[in-house]
Amino acid sequence: MAAKGLQGFMRGLNALRTSIINSKDPLTQCLSPRLSRLMATETTLPGSLDHSTDIFQKFAAQKLDPSPSTVQTTIYAFPSMEPLQFENYSAKHLHMPLRRDLLHRAVIFEGDMTRQGTANTKTRWEIHGSHRKIRPQKGTGKARLGTRQSPMLKGGAKVFGPRPRNFATGLPKKIYDIAWRTALSYRYRKGELIICEKFDVGHMEQNRDYKSDFLNAIFVHNHWVKENGRTLMVSLEENKYISEALEQEGSEGRILTYEQVDVKDLLEGTERIVIEKAALNRILEEHQSDLAPKLKHVV
């Protein structure tokens, strides 16, 4: 009886094992009519999955660009410094990334251009006097000497002295223009670029004797005095009234035209730059050679 019971148990175990092997996964049976395919064939995904994929693609296409194409600035009225309007500038003008290497090259380039290179020393052929031998070569018991223009004698020539030369170094115009806009962008990011519609000096013209006091009151009211850092004013044309007033004040700041200012002036020496809108537009117009479209030559 025990043997027959064991045989029946083994038969039932084998039948259960066979049924498990031949059975299919319920999840596979549900998805197989729609997703099952061979590795070398193509099929379309279910409608619900296609819809979710389209939503993801639209979201990826509409995501915000970290670098905006334009930046917004406020235009102020001078001397009241009341906001007048908003102005949009290209990000390639006032939102350039900081490039210290290009700024350094531009400052060195400008410094080399300002060097006069007029230092000059005389050679033995430029010194006045006879070129005869001072004394005989032998018989005097003294050192050997040649002409009076010898570098060893007082009043003689200078060996390897400075000669007139040109210290200017080369810098591609496109790199220099990028450095200009990078300096302006640096000031703009720090909030130190103040754009005015125009430097209205009507009050200074009417009260010429008090133009210095009037400008000083403007600086004090806007916190532009020396305690808060010097101010650089950039105008489109020369403004004699502001120039004379700043000359009397001295340490408060200075005013330059857009033709006189350079990259070094934009970077150091002042805490803020107050610039006319027309002067800023002229600077950006003259320093955008790298943004010009490339023309294809047709042969």
Buried (B, 14 or more C-beta within 10 A) or exposed (E): EEEEEEEEEEEEEEEEEEEEEEEEEEEEEEEEEEEEEEEEEEEEEEEEEEEEEEEEEEEEEEEEEEEEEBBEBEBBBBBEBEEBEEBEBBBBBBBBEEBEEBBEBBBEBBEBEEEEEEEEEEEBEEBEEEEEEEEEEEEEEEEEBBBBBBEEEEEBBBEEEEEEEEEEEEBEEBBBBBBBBBBBBBBBBEEBBBBBBBBEBEBBEEEEEBBBEBBBEBBEEBEBBBEEBBBBBBBBEEBEBBBBBBEEBEEBBBBBBBEEBBBBBBBEEBBBBBBBBBBBBBBBEEBBEBBEEEEEEEE
